[in-house]
Structure formats: C-alpha cells, structure tokens
Amino acid sequence: MAKVGIVMGSDSDMPVMSKAAEILEEFGIDYEMNIISAHREPDIFFDWAKNAEANGIKVIIAGAGMAAHLPGMCAALFPMPVIGIPMYSKALNGNDALYSILQMPSGIPVATVAIDGAKNAALLAAKILAVSDETLLEKVKSYSDKLKEEVKAKDKKLKEVGYKAYMEK
C-alpha cells in the first residue's frame, strides 16, 4: 500500500515530479503517482484527496504551477502532511506558484520546498515517515552520510588538481 501520494495537475509537471519518485524508490518507500487537475476534474480530485488516508497514504507531495491550488486543496481535505512543490513557469518564473503555496490560510499548512524542488519534497516525506520507522530513519541517516562523503571527495579533488582543472571536468 502506498505511503506517499504524488499528485500533479498536468503531465507537463512529470519531469520535475519524477525526481520525487526516484528518491522514494531509493529509500524503498511505496508511493502512487497521479495526474489529477483540481480545476478540470474537481470531483475526481476531491474523491482522491478525501480517500487518501483510507488508502494508506501518510504524506502527499503535490506539485502545482501558476495559481497552485492543488497542494492547498490537498491540505484542506487530507489530515496528514502535505508538501507543496511550486512549478517553474515562463510567465513569473514560478514565483506565482511559490507565493500561492506559501500563503495558505491559518489552519491549512502546506510544507513548501523550492521551485521545482521535488527531490527535497521526497526527502522531507522520507524524514516525516522516519519518525515512526527506525529502518527508514537509518536509510535517511545513511543518505546524509553519503552526501557528506560526496562533498569531501569533491573538496579533495579540488585540492589535488586546482580550480582550473576542476572546472574543466
């Protein structure tokens, strides 16, 4: 049963949202992914969001652009954490979606990551789930350790070859 619901309003969001799926797969977290437009198919959206808890979902990751209603509407209908991903758009560079998701009314919180920040949304979902899953917590810690080692390796290479050679890689 899926623990994380990934939802987006359009398949144009897939290149960004797929990054969330990749991270969840890396952690072994079950998820389901859906394209549901809150504006174009509100009945389907309401049914999905209202039944997400009963369907085993513990966290929703919702990506949206422009007016970005999807994350907020998820939060209004789903009693557990919702993480919003504002999508980049040509018109306002994603700032419209960012502000829309950030400015939720009191009582309807949506955790918000950076514009196109699907990777961090999935990492946040993993950390939320790790609160009650010791095995997952160890995977989260291991992932952080891996990131530290990657930075140390890059610094070591910089010191060995100098910045000019490093930049030519």
Secondary structure as a PSIPRED ss2 file (coil, helix, strand):
# PSIPRED VFORMAT (PSIPRED V4.0)

   1 M C   1.000  0.000  0.000
   2 A C   1.000  0.000  0.000
   3 K C   1.000  0.000  0.000
   4 V E   0.000  0.000  1.000
   5 G E   0.000  0.000  1.000
   6 I E   0.000  0.000  1.000
   7 V E   0.000  0.000  1.000
   8 M E   0.000  0.000  1.000
   9 G C   1.000  0.000  0.000
  10 S C   1.000  0.000  0.000
  11 D H   0.000  1.000  0.000
  12 S H   0.000  1.000  0.000
  13 D H   0.000  1.000  0.000
  14 M H   0.000  1.000  0.000
  15 P H   0.000  1.000  0.000
  16 V H   0.000  1.000  0.000
  17 M H   0.000  1.000  0.000
  18 S H   0.000  1.000  0.000
  19 K H   0.000  1.000  0.000
  20 A H   0.000  1.000  0.000
  21 A H   0.000  1.000  0.000
  22 E H   0.000  1.000  0.000
  23 I H   0.000  1.000  0.000
  24 L H   0.000  1.000  0.000
  25 E H   0.000  1.000  0.000
  26 E H   0.000  1.000  0.000
  27 F H   0.000  1.000  0.000
  28 G C   1.000  0.000  0.000
  29 I C   1.000  0.000  0.000
  30 D C   1.000  0.000  0.000
  31 Y E   0.000  0.000  1.000
  32 E E   0.000  0.000  1.000
  33 M E   0.000  0.000  1.000
  34 N E   0.000  0.000  1.000
  35 I E   0.000  0.000  1.000
  36 I C   1.000  0.000  0.000
  37 S C   1.000  0.000  0.000
  38 A C   1.000  0.000  0.000
  39 H C   1.000  0.000  0.000
  40 R C   1.000  0.000  0.000
  41 E C   1.000  0.000  0.000
  42 P H   0.000  1.000  0.000
  43 D H   0.000  1.000  0.000
  44 I H   0.000  1.000  0.000
  45 F H   0.000  1.000  0.000
  46 F H   0.000  1.000  0.000
  47 D H   0.000  1.000  0.000
  48 W H   0.000  1.000  0.000
  49 A H   0.000  1.000  0.000
  50 K H   0.000  1.000  0.000
  51 N H   0.000  1.000  0.000
  52 A C   1.000  0.000  0.000
  53 E C   1.000  0.000  0.000
  54 A C   1.000  0.000  0.000
  55 N C   1.000  0.000  0.000
  56 G C   1.000  0.000  0.000
  57 I C   1.000  0.000  0.000
  58 K C   1.000  0.000  0.000
  59 V E   0.000  0.000  1.000
  60 I E   0.000  0.000  1.000
  61 I E   0.000  0.000  1.000
  62 A E   0.000  0.000  1.000
  63 G E   0.000  0.000  1.000
  64 A E   0.000  0.000  1.000
  65 G C   1.000  0.000  0.000
  66 M C   1.000  0.000  0.000
  67 A C   1.000  0.000  0.000
  68 A C   1.000  0.000  0.000
  69 H H   0.000  1.000  0.000
  70 L H   0.000  1.000  0.000
  71 P H   0.000  1.000  0.000
  72 G H   0.000  1.000  0.000
  73 M H   0.000  1.000  0.000
  74 C H   0.000  1.000  0.000
  75 A H   0.000  1.000  0.000
  76 A H   0.000  1.000  0.000
  77 L H   0.000  1.000  0.000
  78 F C   1.000  0.000  0.000
  79 P C   1.000  0.000  0.000
  80 M C   1.000  0.000  0.000
  81 P C   1.000  0.000  0.000
  82 V E   0.000  0.000  1.000
  83 I E   0.000  0.000  1.000
  84 G E   0.000  0.000  1.000
  85 I E   0.000  0.000  1.000
  86 P E   0.000  0.000  1.000
  87 M C   1.000  0.000  0.000
  88 Y C   1.000  0.000  0.000
  89 S C   1.000  0.000  0.000
  90 K C   1.000  0.000  0.000
  91 A C   1.000  0.000  0.000
  92 L C   1.000  0.000  0.000
  93 N C   1.000  0.000  0.000
  94 G C   1.000  0.000  0.000
  95 N H   0.000  1.000  0.000
  96 D H   0.000  1.000  0.000
  97 A H   0.000  1.000  0.000
  98 L H   0.000  1.000  0.000
  99 Y H   0.000  1.000  0.000
 100 S H   0.000  1.000  0.000
 101 I H   0.000  1.000  0.000
 102 L H   0.000  1.000  0.000
 103 Q C   1.000  0.000  0.000
 104 M C   1.000  0.000  0.000
 105 P C   1.000  0.000  0.000
 106 S C   1.000  0.000  0.000
 107 G C   1.000  0.000  0.000
 108 I C   1.000  0.000  0.000
 109 P C   1.000  0.000  0.000
 110 V C   1.000  0.000  0.000
 111 A E   0.000  0.000  1.000
 112 T E   0.000  0.000  1.000
 113 V C   1.000  0.000  0.000
 114 A C   1.000  0.000  0.000
 115 I C   1.000  0.000  0.000
 116 D C   1.000  0.000  0.000
 117 G C   1.000  0.000  0.000
 118 A H   0.000  1.000  0.000
 119 K H   0.000  1.000  0.000
 120 N H   0.000  1.000  0.000
 121 A H   0.000  1.000  0.000
 122 A H   0.000  1.000  0.000
 123 L H   0.000  1.000  0.000
 124 L H   0.000  1.000  0.000
 125 A H   0.000  1.000  0.000
 126 A H   0.000  1.000  0.000
 127 K H   0.000  1.000  0.000
 128 I H   0.000  1.000  0.000
 129 L H   0.000  1.000  0.000
 130 A H   0.000  1.000  0.000
 131 V C   1.000  0.000  0.000
 132 S C   1.000  0.000  0.000
 133 D C   1.000  0.000  0.000
 134 E H   0.000  1.000  0.000
 135 T H   0.000  1.000  0.000
 136 L H   0.000  1.000  0.000
 137 L H   0.000  1.000  0.000
 138 E H   0.000  1.000  0.000
 139 K H   0.000  1.000  0.000
 140 V H   0.000  1.000  0.000
 141 K H   0.000  1.000  0.000
 142 S H   0.000  1.000  0.000
 143 Y H   0.000  1.000  0.000
 144 S H   0.000  1.000  0.000
 145 D H   0.000  1.000  0.000
 146 K H   0.000  1.000  0.000
 147 L H   0.000  1.000  0.000
 148 K H   0.000  1.000  0.000
 149 E H   0.000  1.000  0.000
 150 E H   0.000  1.000  0.000
 151 V H   0.000  1.000  0.000
 152 K H   0.000  1.000  0.000
 153 A H   0.000  1.000  0.000
 154 K H   0.000  1.000  0.000
 155 D H   0.000  1.000  0.000
 156 K H   0.000  1.000  0.000
 157 K H   0.000  1.000  0.000
 158 L H   0.000  1.000  0.000
 159 K H   0.000  1.000  0.000
 160 E H   0.000  1.000  0.000
 161 V H   0.000  1.000  0.000
 162 G H   0.000  1.000  0.000
 163 Y H   0.000  1.000  0.000
 164 K H   0.000  1.000  0.000
 165 A H   0.000  1.000  0.000
 166 Y H   0.000  1.000  0.000
 167 M H   0.000  1.000  0.000
 168 E C   1.000  0.000  0.000
 169 K C   1.000  0.000  0.000
